[in-house]
Amino acid sequence: MEQGVIFIVAILISALVALVGKDRKIGYGWSFVLCLFLSPIIGLIIILFSKKKDVEFIDAK
């Protein structure tokens, strides 16, 4: 029972940390996988070292 709760908490923390990676080249999916299998702290470090996506603005005329 306790292990199930710990597992669910780990998934939630990994999902929250992976949200940082959604605007990066690594993306949300890979961020989530890294956080889940390595640890959220190591995943966050990898995410922060990942480059941000290039944002191009379209000129609406």
PyMOL Python script that loads the backbone (N, CA, C, O; Angstrom):
from pymol import cmd

cmd.read_pdbstr("""\
ATOM      1  N   MET A   1       0.814  -1.191   0.000  1.00  0.00           N
ATOM      2  CA  MET A   1       0.000   0.000   0.000  1.00  0.00           C
ATOM      3  C   MET A   1       0.862   1.261   0.000  1.00  0.00           C
ATOM      4  O   MET A   1       0.645   2.174  -0.796  1.00  0.00           O
ATOM      5  N   GLU A   2       1.842   1.299   0.903  1.00  0.00           N
ATOM      6  CA  GLU A   2       2.717   2.467   0.988  1.00  0.00           C
ATOM      7  C   GLU A   2       3.556   2.624  -0.271  1.00  0.00           C
ATOM      8  O   GLU A   2       3.813   3.746  -0.707  1.00  0.00           O
ATOM      9  N   GLN A   3       3.983   1.518  -0.856  1.00  0.00           N
ATOM     10  CA  GLN A   3       4.792   1.589  -2.074  1.00  0.00           C
ATOM     11  C   GLN A   3       3.987   2.161  -3.229  1.00  0.00           C
ATOM     12  O   GLN A   3       4.529   2.872  -4.075  1.00  0.00           O
ATOM     13  N   GLY A   4       2.703   1.857  -3.269  1.00  0.00           N
ATOM     14  CA  GLY A   4       1.843   2.392  -4.321  1.00  0.00           C
ATOM     15  C   GLY A   4       1.702   3.900  -4.214  1.00  0.00           C
ATOM     16  O   GLY A   4       1.712   4.609  -5.220  1.00  0.00           O
ATOM     17  N   VAL A   5       1.571   4.384  -2.982  1.00  0.00           N
ATOM     18  CA  VAL A   5       1.459   5.829  -2.759  1.00  0.00           C
ATOM     19  C   VAL A   5       2.764   6.515  -3.143  1.00  0.00           C
ATOM     20  O   VAL A   5       2.751   7.571  -3.776  1.00  0.00           O
ATOM     21  N   ILE A   6       3.870   5.928  -2.769  1.00  0.00           N
ATOM     22  CA  ILE A   6       5.179   6.496  -3.113  1.00  0.00           C
ATOM     23  C   ILE A   6       5.357   6.518  -4.624  1.00  0.00           C
ATOM     24  O   ILE A   6       5.898   7.484  -5.161  1.00  0.00           O
ATOM     25  N   PHE A   7       4.918   5.485  -5.316  1.00  0.00           N
ATOM     26  CA  PHE A   7       5.028   5.421  -6.773  1.00  0.00           C
ATOM     27  C   PHE A   7       4.177   6.508  -7.431  1.00  0.00           C
ATOM     28  O   PHE A   7       4.620   7.154  -8.381  1.00  0.00           O
ATOM     29  N   ILE A   8       2.975   6.706  -6.936  1.00  0.00           N
ATOM     30  CA  ILE A   8       2.096   7.740  -7.497  1.00  0.00           C
ATOM     31  C   ILE A   8       2.675   9.130  -7.253  1.00  0.00           C
ATOM     32  O   ILE A   8       2.613   9.986  -8.136  1.00  0.00           O
ATOM     33  N   VAL A   9       3.231   9.365  -6.080  1.00  0.00           N
ATOM     34  CA  VAL A   9       3.863  10.651  -5.776  1.00  0.00           C
ATOM     35  C   VAL A   9       5.063  10.872  -6.689  1.00  0.00           C
ATOM     36  O   VAL A   9       5.273  11.988  -7.166  1.00  0.00           O
ATOM     37  N   ALA A  10       5.850   9.836  -6.939  1.00  0.00           N
ATOM     38  CA  ALA A  10       7.006   9.953  -7.837  1.00  0.00           C
ATOM     39  C   ALA A  10       6.565  10.304  -9.253  1.00  0.00           C
ATOM     40  O   ALA A  10       7.215  11.106  -9.922  1.00  0.00           O
ATOM     41  N   ILE A  11       5.476   9.715  -9.711  1.00  0.00           N
ATOM     42  CA  ILE A  11       4.960  10.025 -11.045  1.00  0.00           C
ATOM     43  C   ILE A  11       4.482  11.471 -11.115  1.00  0.00           C
ATOM     44  O   ILE A  11       4.742  12.162 -12.100  1.00  0.00           O
ATOM     45  N   LEU A  12       3.790  11.930 -10.087  1.00  0.00           N
ATOM     46  CA  LEU A  12       3.302  13.311 -10.066  1.00  0.00           C
ATOM     47  C   LEU A  12       4.448  14.316 -10.037  1.00  0.00           C
ATOM     48  O   LEU A  12       4.406  15.320 -10.749  1.00  0.00           O
ATOM     49  N   ILE A  13       5.456  14.062  -9.235  1.00  0.00           N
ATOM     50  CA  ILE A  13       6.609  14.961  -9.174  1.00  0.00           C
ATOM     51  C   ILE A  13       7.337  14.970 -10.511  1.00  0.00           C
ATOM     52  O   ILE A  13       7.750  16.030 -10.982  1.00  0.00           O
ATOM     53  N   SER A  14       7.499  13.807 -11.128  1.00  0.00           N
ATOM     54  CA  SER A  14       8.156  13.727 -12.425  1.00  0.00           C
ATOM     55  C   SER A  14       7.364  14.490 -13.489  1.00  0.00           C
ATOM     56  O   SER A  14       7.948  15.158 -14.342  1.00  0.00           O
ATOM     57  N   ALA A  15       6.043  14.387 -13.436  1.00  0.00           N
ATOM     58  CA  ALA A  15       5.200  15.096 -14.404  1.00  0.00           C
ATOM     59  C   ALA A  15       5.316  16.607 -14.217  1.00  0.00           C
ATOM     60  O   ALA A  15       5.362  17.350 -15.198  1.00  0.00           O
ATOM     61  N   LEU A  16       5.364  17.061 -12.981  1.00  0.00           N
ATOM     62  CA  LEU A  16       5.496  18.495 -12.727  1.00  0.00           C
ATOM     63  C   LEU A  16       6.847  19.033 -13.188  1.00  0.00           C
ATOM     64  O   LEU A  16       6.922  20.106 -13.787  1.00  0.00           O
ATOM     65  N   VAL A  17       7.903  18.295 -12.910  1.00  0.00           N
ATOM     66  CA  VAL A  17       9.236  18.726 -13.344  1.00  0.00           C
ATOM     67  C   VAL A  17       9.334  18.678 -14.862  1.00  0.00           C
ATOM     68  O   VAL A  17       9.991  19.526 -15.465  1.00  0.00           O
ATOM     69  N   ALA A  18       8.690  17.699 -15.483  1.00  0.00           N
ATOM     70  CA  ALA A  18       8.739  17.567 -16.940  1.00  0.00           C
ATOM     71  C   ALA A  18       8.036  18.721 -17.644  1.00  0.00           C
ATOM     72  O   ALA A  18       8.309  18.986 -18.814  1.00  0.00           O
ATOM     73  N   LEU A  19       7.138  19.410 -16.950  1.00  0.00           N
ATOM     74  CA  LEU A  19       6.484  20.573 -17.552  1.00  0.00           C
ATOM     75  C   LEU A  19       7.489  21.655 -17.922  1.00  0.00           C
ATOM     76  O   LEU A  19       7.251  22.431 -18.847  1.00  0.00           O
ATOM     77  N   VAL A  20       8.609  21.715 -17.208  1.00  0.00           N
ATOM     78  CA  VAL A  20       9.662  22.672 -17.532  1.00  0.00           C
ATOM     79  C   VAL A  20      10.237  22.367 -18.914  1.00  0.00           C
ATOM     80  O   VAL A  20      10.656  23.279 -19.626  1.00  0.00           O
ATOM     81  N   GLY A  21      10.260  21.098 -19.293  1.00  0.00           N
ATOM     82  CA  GLY A  21      10.863  20.676 -20.549  1.00  0.00           C
ATOM     83  C   GLY A  21       9.967  20.813 -21.765  1.00  0.00           C
ATOM     84  O   GLY A  21      10.414  20.548 -22.881  1.00  0.00           O
ATOM     85  N   LYS A  22       8.718  21.218 -21.586  1.00  0.00           N
ATOM     86  CA  LYS A  22       7.822  21.266 -22.745  1.00  0.00           C
ATOM     87  C   LYS A  22       8.206  22.353 -23.739  1.00  0.00           C
ATOM     88  O   LYS A  22       7.882  22.241 -24.921  1.00  0.00           O
ATOM     89  N   ASP A  23       8.886  23.399 -23.289  1.00  0.00           N
ATOM     90  CA  ASP A  23       9.323  24.471 -24.182  1.00  0.00           C
ATOM     91  C   ASP A  23      10.794  24.340 -24.547  1.00  0.00           C
ATOM     92  O   ASP A  23      11.422  25.306 -24.979  1.00  0.00           O
ATOM     93  N   ARG A  24      11.328  23.166 -24.375  1.00  0.00           N
ATOM     94  CA  ARG A  24      12.731  22.920 -24.699  1.00  0.00           C
ATOM     95  C   ARG A  24      12.828  21.881 -25.797  1.00  0.00           C
ATOM     96  O   ARG A  24      11.849  21.204 -26.113  1.00  0.00           O
ATOM     97  N   LYS A  25      14.012  21.757 -26.379  1.00  0.00           N
ATOM     98  CA  LYS A  25      14.225  20.803 -27.471  1.00  0.00           C
ATOM     99  C   LYS A  25      13.972  19.367 -27.023  1.00  0.00           C
ATOM    100  O   LYS A  25      13.554  18.530 -27.822  1.00  0.00           O
ATOM    101  N   ILE A  26      14.222  19.085 -25.755  1.00  0.00           N
ATOM    102  CA  ILE A  26      14.068  17.730 -25.238  1.00  0.00           C
ATOM    103  C   ILE A  26      12.593  17.314 -25.215  1.00  0.00           C
ATOM    104  O   ILE A  26      12.284  16.134 -25.380  1.00  0.00           O
ATOM    105  N   GLY A  27      11.699  18.256 -25.015  1.00  0.00           N
ATOM    106  CA  GLY A  27      10.266  17.972 -25.034  1.00  0.00           C
ATOM    107  C   GLY A  27       9.755  17.402 -23.721  1.00  0.00           C
ATOM    108  O   GLY A  27      10.523  17.005 -22.844  1.00  0.00           O
ATOM    109  N   TYR A  28       8.428  17.374 -23.617  1.00  0.00           N
ATOM    110  CA  TYR A  28       7.798  16.904 -22.382  1.00  0.00           C
ATOM    111  C   TYR A  28       7.990  15.400 -22.185  1.00  0.00           C
ATOM    112  O   TYR A  28       8.286  14.950 -21.077  1.00  0.00           O
ATOM    113  N   GLY A  29       7.824  14.633 -23.246  1.00  0.00           N
ATOM    114  CA  GLY A  29       7.887  13.178 -23.125  1.00  0.00           C
ATOM    115  C   GLY A  29       9.230  12.681 -22.629  1.00  0.00           C
ATOM    116  O   GLY A  29       9.298  11.891 -21.688  1.00  0.00           O
ATOM    117  N   TRP A  30      10.298  13.143 -23.263  1.00  0.00           N
ATOM    118  CA  TRP A  30      11.634  12.717 -22.834  1.00  0.00           C
ATOM    119  C   TRP A  30      11.960  13.254 -21.450  1.00  0.00           C
ATOM    120  O   TRP A  30      12.631  12.585 -20.663  1.00  0.00           O
ATOM    121  N   SER A  31      11.489  14.457 -21.152  1.00  0.00           N
ATOM    122  CA  SER A  31      11.714  15.006 -19.814  1.00  0.00           C
ATOM    123  C   SER A  31      11.060  14.130 -18.759  1.00  0.00           C
ATOM    124  O   SER A  31      11.650  13.847 -17.716  1.00  0.00           O
ATOM    125  N   PHE A  32       9.840  13.706 -19.039  1.00  0.00           N
ATOM    126  CA  PHE A  32       9.116  12.851 -18.089  1.00  0.00           C
ATOM    127  C   PHE A  32       9.833  11.519 -17.901  1.00  0.00           C
ATOM    128  O   PHE A  32       9.980  11.042 -16.776  1.00  0.00           O
ATOM    129  N   VAL A  33      10.276  10.922 -18.998  1.00  0.00           N
ATOM    130  CA  VAL A  33      10.963   9.632 -18.911  1.00  0.00           C
ATOM    131  C   VAL A  33      12.254   9.757 -18.110  1.00  0.00           C
ATOM    132  O   VAL A  33      12.549   8.911 -17.266  1.00  0.00           O
ATOM    133  N   LEU A  34      13.026  10.816 -18.375  1.00  0.00           N
ATOM    134  CA  LEU A  34      14.276  11.009 -17.636  1.00  0.00           C
ATOM    135  C   LEU A  34      14.011  11.229 -16.151  1.00  0.00           C
ATOM    136  O   LEU A  34      14.707  10.673 -15.302  1.00  0.00           O
ATOM    137  N   CYS A  35      13.006  12.039 -15.841  1.00  0.00           N
ATOM    138  CA  CYS A  35      12.679  12.292 -14.429  1.00  0.00           C
ATOM    139  C   CYS A  35      12.199  11.025 -13.731  1.00  0.00           C
ATOM    140  O   CYS A  35      12.515  10.790 -12.564  1.00  0.00           O
ATOM    141  N   LEU A  36      11.445  10.223 -14.445  1.00  0.00           N
ATOM    142  CA  LEU A  36      10.888   9.020 -13.829  1.00  0.00           C
ATOM    143  C   LEU A  36      11.955   7.965 -13.588  1.00  0.00           C
ATOM    144  O   LEU A  36      11.970   7.338 -12.529  1.00  0.00           O
ATOM    145  N   PHE A  37      12.853   7.756 -14.552  1.00  0.00           N
ATOM    146  CA  PHE A  37      13.830   6.673 -14.424  1.00  0.00           C
ATOM    147  C   PHE A  37      15.110   7.090 -13.703  1.00  0.00           C
ATOM    148  O   PHE A  37      15.717   6.268 -13.018  1.00  0.00           O
ATOM    149  N   LEU A  38      15.530   8.337 -13.841  1.00  0.00           N
ATOM    150  CA  LEU A  38      16.744   8.765 -13.132  1.00  0.00           C
ATOM    151  C   LEU A  38      16.368   9.315 -11.766  1.00  0.00           C
ATOM    152  O   LEU A  38      16.581   8.664 -10.743  1.00  0.00           O
ATOM    153  N   SER A  39      15.818  10.495 -11.756  1.00  0.00           N
ATOM    154  CA  SER A  39      15.241  11.125 -10.575  1.00  0.00           C
ATOM    155  C   SER A  39      14.794  12.509 -11.026  1.00  0.00           C
ATOM    156  O   SER A  39      15.327  13.040 -12.001  1.00  0.00           O
ATOM    157  N   PRO A  40      13.836  13.096 -10.341  1.00  0.00           N
ATOM    158  CA  PRO A  40      13.387  14.422 -10.747  1.00  0.00           C
ATOM    159  C   PRO A  40      14.495  15.479 -10.693  1.00  0.00           C
ATOM    160  O   PRO A  40      14.503  16.403 -11.506  1.00  0.00           O
ATOM    161  N   ILE A  41      15.410  15.353  -9.764  1.00  0.00           N
ATOM    162  CA  ILE A  41      16.495  16.342  -9.654  1.00  0.00           C
ATOM    163  C   ILE A  41      17.458  16.213 -10.826  1.00  0.00           C
ATOM    164  O   ILE A  41      17.816  17.217 -11.442  1.00  0.00           O
ATOM    165  N   ILE A  42      17.881  15.001 -11.142  1.00  0.00           N
ATOM    166  CA  ILE A  42      18.765  14.782 -12.285  1.00  0.00           C
ATOM    167  C   ILE A  42      18.047  15.163 -13.571  1.00  0.00           C
ATOM    168  O   ILE A  42      18.652  15.768 -14.456  1.00  0.00           O
ATOM    169  N   GLY A  43      16.773  14.821 -13.689  1.00  0.00           N
ATOM    170  CA  GLY A  43      15.987  15.191 -14.852  1.00  0.00           C
ATOM    171  C   GLY A  43      15.901  16.692 -15.022  1.00  0.00           C
ATOM    172  O   GLY A  43      16.008  17.195 -16.141  1.00  0.00           O
ATOM    173  N   LEU A  44      15.708  17.424 -13.923  1.00  0.00           N
ATOM    174  CA  LEU A  44      15.642  18.881 -13.988  1.00  0.00           C
ATOM    175  C   LEU A  44      16.961  19.471 -14.459  1.00  0.00           C
ATOM    176  O   LEU A  44      16.973  20.421 -15.241  1.00  0.00           O
ATOM    177  N   ILE A  45      18.061  18.920 -13.993  1.00  0.00           N
ATOM    178  CA  ILE A  45      19.374  19.407 -14.434  1.00  0.00           C
ATOM    179  C   ILE A  45      19.538  19.190 -15.931  1.00  0.00           C
ATOM    180  O   ILE A  45      19.999  20.087 -16.638  1.00  0.00           O
ATOM    181  N   ILE A  46      19.170  18.025 -16.419  1.00  0.00           N
ATOM    182  CA  ILE A  46      19.276  17.741 -17.851  1.00  0.00           C
ATOM    183  C   ILE A  46      18.353  18.658 -18.646  1.00  0.00           C
ATOM    184  O   ILE A  46      18.736  19.157 -19.704  1.00  0.00           O
ATOM    185  N   ILE A  47      17.149  18.882 -18.148  1.00  0.00           N
ATOM    186  CA  ILE A  47      16.201  19.758 -18.830  1.00  0.00           C
ATOM    187  C   ILE A  47      16.740  21.174 -18.912  1.00  0.00           C
ATOM    188  O   ILE A  47      16.643  21.816 -19.958  1.00  0.00           O
ATOM    189  N   LEU A  48      17.302  21.663 -17.827  1.00  0.00           N
ATOM    190  CA  LEU A  48      17.809  23.032 -17.821  1.00  0.00           C
ATOM    191  C   LEU A  48      19.023  23.206 -18.729  1.00  0.00           C
ATOM    192  O   LEU A  48      19.271  24.311 -19.210  1.00  0.00           O
ATOM    193  N   PHE A  49      19.774  22.153 -18.971  1.00  0.00           N
ATOM    194  CA  PHE A  49      20.894  22.228 -19.894  1.00  0.00           C
ATOM    195  C   PHE A  49      20.466  22.058 -21.345  1.00  0.00           C
ATOM    196  O   PHE A  49      21.249  22.323 -22.256  1.00  0.00           O
ATOM    197  N   SER A  50      19.244  21.624 -21.565  1.00  0.00           N
ATOM    198  CA  SER A  50      18.714  21.482 -22.913  1.00  0.00           C
ATOM    199  C   SER A  50      18.407  22.862 -23.474  1.00  0.00           C
ATOM    200  O   SER A  50      18.012  23.766 -22.738  1.00  0.00           O
ATOM    201  N   LYS A  51      18.592  23.020 -24.787  1.00  0.00           N
ATOM    202  CA  LYS A  51      18.339  24.315 -25.414  1.00  0.00           C
ATOM    203  C   LYS A  51      16.846  24.576 -25.506  1.00  0.00           C
ATOM    204  O   LYS A  51      16.038  23.653 -25.612  1.00  0.00           O
ATOM    205  N   LYS A  52      16.498  25.863 -25.464  1.00  0.00           N
ATOM    206  CA  LYS A  52      15.105  26.245 -25.637  1.00  0.00           C
ATOM    207  C   LYS A  52      14.738  26.147 -27.108  1.00  0.00           C
ATOM    208  O   LYS A  52      15.592  26.276 -27.986  1.00  0.00           O
ATOM    209  N   LYS A  53      13.458  25.918 -27.365  1.00  0.00           N
ATOM    210  CA  LYS A  53      12.980  25.869 -28.741  1.00  0.00           C
ATOM    211  C   LYS A  53      13.070  27.252 -29.350  1.00  0.00           C
ATOM    212  O   LYS A  53      12.867  28.258 -28.669  1.00  0.00           O
ATOM    213  N   ASP A  54      13.378  27.296 -30.642  1.00  0.00           N
ATOM    214  CA  ASP A  54      13.379  28.569 -31.349  1.00  0.00           C
ATOM    215  C   ASP A  54      11.939  28.971 -31.619  1.00  0.00           C
ATOM    216  O   ASP A  54      11.154  28.196 -32.166  1.00  0.00           O
ATOM    217  N   VAL A  55      11.613  30.173 -31.233  1.00  0.00           N
ATOM    218  CA  VAL A  55      10.263  30.665 -31.442  1.00  0.00           C
ATOM    219  C   VAL A  55      10.305  31.684 -32.563  1.00  0.00           C
ATOM    220  O   VAL A  55      11.016  32.686 -32.490  1.00  0.00           O
ATOM    221  N   GLU A  56       9.522  31.406 -33.610  1.00  0.00           N
ATOM    222  CA  GLU A  56       9.446  32.341 -34.726  1.00  0.00           C
ATOM    223  C   GLU A  56       8.062  32.955 -34.729  1.00  0.00           C
ATOM    224  O   GLU A  56       7.053  32.254 -34.647  1.00  0.00           O
ATOM    225  N   PHE A  57       8.029  34.274 -34.823  1.00  0.00           N
ATOM    226  CA  PHE A  57       6.750  34.952 -34.862  1.00  0.00           C
ATOM    227  C   PHE A  57       6.327  35.162 -36.303  1.00  0.00           C
ATOM    228  O   PHE A  57       7.130  35.551 -37.151  1.00  0.00           O
ATOM    229  N   ILE A  58       5.075  34.902 -36.564  1.00  0.00           N
ATOM    230  CA  ILE A  58       4.537  35.099 -37.915  1.00  0.00           C
ATOM    231  C   ILE A  58       3.898  36.474 -37.962  1.00  0.00           C
ATOM    232  O   ILE A  58       3.054  36.818 -37.134  1.00  0.00           O
ATOM    233  N   ASP A  59       4.317  37.245 -38.941  1.00  0.00           N
ATOM    234  CA  ASP A  59       3.794  38.603 -39.088  1.00  0.00           C
ATOM    235  C   ASP A  59       2.423  38.528 -39.741  1.00  0.00           C
ATOM    236  O   ASP A  59       2.299  38.157 -40.908  1.00  0.00           O
ATOM    237  N   ALA A  60       1.405  38.881 -38.984  1.00  0.00           N
ATOM    238  CA  ALA A  60       0.028  38.826 -39.506  1.00  0.00           C
ATOM    239  C   ALA A  60      -0.289  40.135 -40.211  1.00  0.00           C
ATOM    240  O   ALA A  60      -0.430  41.179 -39.574  1.00  0.00           O
ATOM    241  N   LYS A  61      -0.401  40.067 -41.539  1.00  0.00           N
ATOM    242  CA  LYS A  61      -0.732  41.271 -42.314  1.00  0.00           C
ATOM    243  C   LYS A  61      -1.988  41.050 -43.088  1.00  0.00           C
ATOM    244  O   LYS A  61      -2.437  41.944 -43.805  1.00  0.00           O
TER     245      LYS A  61
END
""", "prot")
cmd.dss("prot")
cmd.show_as("cartoon", "prot")
cmd.util.cbc("prot")
cmd.orient("prot")
